[in-house]
Amino acid sequence: MFTLDDGALYQALHRMQERGWLDSDWSHAENGKRARFYKLTAKGRRQLHLETASWLRYVEAVSRDSAAGDDLSRGVATQGESA
């Protein structure tokens, strides 16, 4: 299970706010306590699209390398290689 320390989360939110990727407002949560609510800015949405595209390229490259490794372990030749 993925866990994240509260301190790390708030540091990341603060950095994103400093970069102009997030805005925040104080309001009341459902339990009645004051809480800070964050929302993406237009600049933040653009950055999210850039980061998502970068992540997808990374996943594609890893998948491609993994598939090539699987082919080699089974003795199947990939492009430009002999088994």
ABEGO torsion letter per residue (X at the ends): XBBBBAAAAAAAAAAAAAAGABBBBBBBBAAGBBBBBBBBBAAAAAAAAAAAAAAAAAAAAAAAAAAAAAAAAAGBBBBGBBX
